[in-house]
Structure formats: C-alpha cells, structure tokens
C-alpha cells in the first residue's frame, strides 16, 4: 500500500491549528504596548539601561498556539495596534520575534527554558530562563535571565532544558532582560 506524501503534511497542518496534548488557557490574551525594555549584561541584581528606543517593534500580542501536539502561551512582537491585530488573526505559526511559554498559569506565571549546548557529546552551554507574569491587572512583565557555563551529563533525551535548570541551580545569573507592557486592547 502506497501512502501519499501529502498525508504527513496534512496531519502537521491540522495539529498546528488545534491539536494539543494539554489545552491551555490564559486571561493574558490581548495586545500590549511596551512601556519599559531594559537589559543588564553584568548581572541580574538590578535592571540595566533602557533599550526601548532601539526596538523597531514596541508592542506584542498574547494568544494560545498549538504545534505538534503541544499548546503554549505565545507573546509575539509587532509594531502597532493594526499590525498586531492582523498578525494575531493569522493562525499560522510565527517562530521569530517573540516568546513561547509551554508551562505555568496566570496566577503563578508562565515559564520556558532554552539551553544552548556548545559541546558535542556533553552538555555545556548557556541557559536562558523566561517568565511571563502579571504584577497587576492589565500589566505584563517578561523576563529573561541568562546563566553561562552550565555543565551536566546528557540524559536520555540529550541536553534537556530540565537537566540544564537543575545544573544551573546556584550559578550566578549573568544578564537580565526585563520588559513591562500595558494592555492596549483585545485581539
């Protein structure tokens, strides 16, 4: 029996439009205007200088997205209210210019970790930990904390971010990026 090459593509397309092993929900959905964007490349002890004027996109929208059997909260950069609404209405997956949060809740915050491995056969690299929280109604805070020099033995799934998080415990946080934004309107 011959299987059409279109079938796998169709399954991926259908799942990107709605499959999810765990359906998430958030009250954060909406369009936000970025009020502050700071970076401290020396530590995470305090905010660094503002980099907001250097950004071409000063808004983002938040929505739930699903891809390959996984749902997550997505914050996607955009330049103005009109472009945010157009992009938010497009169900296609956008990978660049934003942040994805597969775990958490509105009450406790949404999180994600990305580990960049620099060695073959070993796990040694940089761990970026992201969070999305709401310090007050209509206000969101995005944070990225970076730890460099994270080393650990690969697990069954390789250099898994969960193993990287455990290995990063106690390591000094080397840089902090912080964004605050206020709700501008619905999607």
C-alpha positions in Angstrom: 0.0 0.0 0.0 1.4 3.4 -1.0 0.9 6.3 1.4 0.5 9.7 -0.1 3.3 12.2 0.8 0.6 14.8 1.4 -0.8 12.8 4.5 2.0 13.7 6.9 1.8 17.4 5.8 -1.9 17.4 6.3 -1.6 15.9 9.8 1.0 18.5 10.8 -1.2 21.3 9.4 -4.2 20.1 11.3 -2.4 19.7 14.5 -0.8 23.2 14.2 -4.3 24.5 14.0 -5.7 22.8 17.1 -4.1 19.6 18.4 -2.7 19.8 21.8 -1.9 17.1 24.4 -2.9 19.7 27.1 -5.1 22.6 26.3 -4.0 25.8 28.0 -6.0 28.9 28.7 -4.9 32.4 29.8 -6.6 35.6 30.7 -3.5 37.4 29.3 -4.7 37.2 25.7 -4.7 40.7 24.2 -2.5 43.3 22.6 0.1 45.1 24.8 2.1 48.3 24.5 5.7 48.0 25.8 6.3 50.7 28.4 9.8 49.6 29.5 12.5 47.4 28.0 15.8 47.1 29.9 18.9 45.0 29.7 21.6 44.4 32.3 24.5 42.5 30.8 26.5 42.4 34.0 24.1 40.8 36.5 20.5 40.1 37.4 20.7 42.1 40.7 19.1 45.2 39.1 17.6 46.5 35.9 20.0 47.8 33.3 19.7 50.8 31.0 16.7 51.2 28.7 16.9 49.7 25.2 13.3 50.6 24.2 14.4 53.3 21.8 16.5 50.8 19.9 13.5 48.5 19.3 11.5 48.6 16.0 8.6 46.7 17.4 7.2 48.2 20.6 4.0 46.1 21.0 3.2 42.4 21.4 0.1 40.3 21.4 -0.5 37.2 23.6 -2.5 34.2 22.4 -2.6 30.4 22.8 -1.0 28.5 20.0 -0.7 24.8 19.3 2.0 23.0 17.3 2.9 19.3 17.0 0.7 18.1 19.9 1.8 20.9 22.3 0.0 24.1 23.4 1.7 27.1 24.7 1.2 30.8 25.5 2.8 32.9 22.8 3.8 36.6 23.1 4.6 37.9 19.6 6.2 41.2 18.8 4.5 43.7 16.4 4.9 47.4 15.6 1.5 48.9 16.1 -2.1 48.1 17.0 -3.2 47.5 13.4 -0.3 45.1 12.6 -0.8 43.3 15.9 -4.5 42.6 15.1 -3.6 41.4 11.6 -0.9 39.1 12.9 -2.9 37.8 15.8 -5.8 36.9 13.5 -3.4 34.8 11.3 -3.4 31.2 12.7 0.0 30.3 11.1 2.9 29.7 13.4 5.5 32.5 13.7 8.7 31.4 15.2 10.8 34.6 15.3 10.2 37.8 17.2 8.6 36.5 20.3 8.5 34.2 23.2 6.8 30.9 23.9 5.7 29.6 27.4 4.6 25.9 27.5 4.2 25.7 31.3 2.6 27.6 34.1 -0.6 29.6 34.8 -1.7 33.2 35.0 -1.6 33.0 38.8 2.0 31.6 39.1 3.4 32.9 35.8 4.3 31.2 32.5 7.8 29.8 32.0 10.2 28.4 29.5 13.9 27.5 29.4 16.1 27.2 26.4 19.5 25.6 26.7 22.2 26.3 24.0 24.8 23.5 24.0 28.3 24.3 22.9 29.9 20.9 23.0 29.3 17.7 21.2 28.7 14.6 23.4 28.5 16.7 26.5 26.1 19.4 27.8 27.9 22.7 28.3 26.5 26.0 27.4 24.0 28.8 28.2 20.6 28.5 29.9 18.0 31.3 29.2 15.1 31.2 31.6 12.0 33.1 30.5 8.9 34.1 32.5 5.7 35.9 31.8 3.8 37.3 34.8 1.2 39.9 35.6 2.2 42.2 38.6 -1.2 44.0 38.3 -4.3 44.0 36.2 -3.6 44.9 32.6 0.2 44.8 33.1 2.6 42.1 32.0 6.2 41.5 32.7 8.5 39.5 30.5 11.9 38.4 32.0 14.9 36.6 30.6 17.7 35.5 33.0 20.9 34.1 31.5 23.3 31.7 33.1 26.5 30.8 31.3 28.8 27.8 31.9 26.1 25.3 32.7 27.5 21.8 32.6 25.9 18.4 33.0 25.8 14.9 31.7 23.3 14.3 28.9 20.1 12.4 29.8 18.1 10.0 27.6 16.8 13.0 25.6 20.2 14.6 25.3 20.8 18.1 26.7 17.3 18.6 28.1 16.4 22.1 29.4 15.1 20.5 32.6 18.5 19.0 33.3 20.1 22.3 32.5 17.8 24.1 35.0 18.9 21.6 37.8 22.6 22.1 36.8 22.2 25.9 36.8 21.0 26.0 40.5 23.5 28.1 42.4 25.2 29.6 39.3 25.3 33.3 39.2 22.7 34.9 36.9 24.8 36.9 34.4 22.3 39.0 32.5 18.7 40.2 32.8 16.3 41.5 30.2 13.0 42.9 31.5 10.0 44.2 29.6 6.9 45.7 31.0 3.7 46.3 29.0 0.2 47.5 29.5 -2.9 46.2 27.8 -3.9 48.2 24.8 -6.9 46.1 23.6 -8.3 42.7 22.7 -7.0 40.5 19.9 
